[in-house]
Amino acid sequence: MLKNITWLQYFTAVFLILVPYYAFLLLRYYKRTKAGTKDDSQRSYEDAHQEEQEYTEEPDFDSIPEDLFTQAQELIAKLKAFLIRASNEGLEREELLVNVKSHLDDYPSLNIDAFRPAINEMIVAECDRNSSVTLSEREVDGLWE
């Protein structure tokens, strides 16, 4: 059977099969890159470098004094109690922010990377859960200053 097919017929058949296949691939993936969407295989060096710079290392909890953990627990307990009370009393947004700031000002030693993000997250979560006032992490982070 293979003796009946010439090389010209073989290459013609391969050409007729491969041209539409590669044309399909070209059109499909050309549209994707043209639209500006990037998958992981198309990430540039700059994108990867920017993500690397945004990464921050985890704090070393072994070097943190034990009394700071106790202070953090006290602050969290006070804030939770205050936020529940504020929810029951229906405090306004500005009054809530002032009171949260005063609680945070009582513990300036907790304004470090090891505790600050967790405390901010807890405040936002408690406000979402208990209060009609919703706060963003950015707003709460600004209260530390």
C-alpha positions, 0 to 999 in steps of 0.5 A: 500500500505504501508503494502506491503513495508518492512522496509528492502526495505524502507531503501534500497531505501533510501540508494540507493537514498542518496548515489549518492546524497551525493557522487555528493555533495562531489565531486562537493564541494571537487573540489572547495575547492581543487582548492583553490577558497574561497567563503564567507562561507570559509573565514578564520579568518586571511582573515577577520582580514586582511581586518579589518586592511586595513580599515581606518576610514573616516576623520572628516571633521568637525574638518578641518579649512574652509581655507583648503577647499578653498585651495583645491579648488584653487589647483584643479582649478590650476591643471585642468588648468595646465593639460589641457594646458599640454595636448594642448602643448604635455608635456612629462611625466617627465616634467608633473610629475615635474610640478604637483609636484611643484603645490602640493608642493605649498600646503603642508597643503593639504597633509592629509588623508582628501584631498590627496586621492581625489586630487590624484584621480582627477589628474589621472582622468584628465590625462586620460581624457585630456592627452596622459600621463597616471598616476597611483594613486601610482605615483601621491601619490609619488609626495607628498613626 
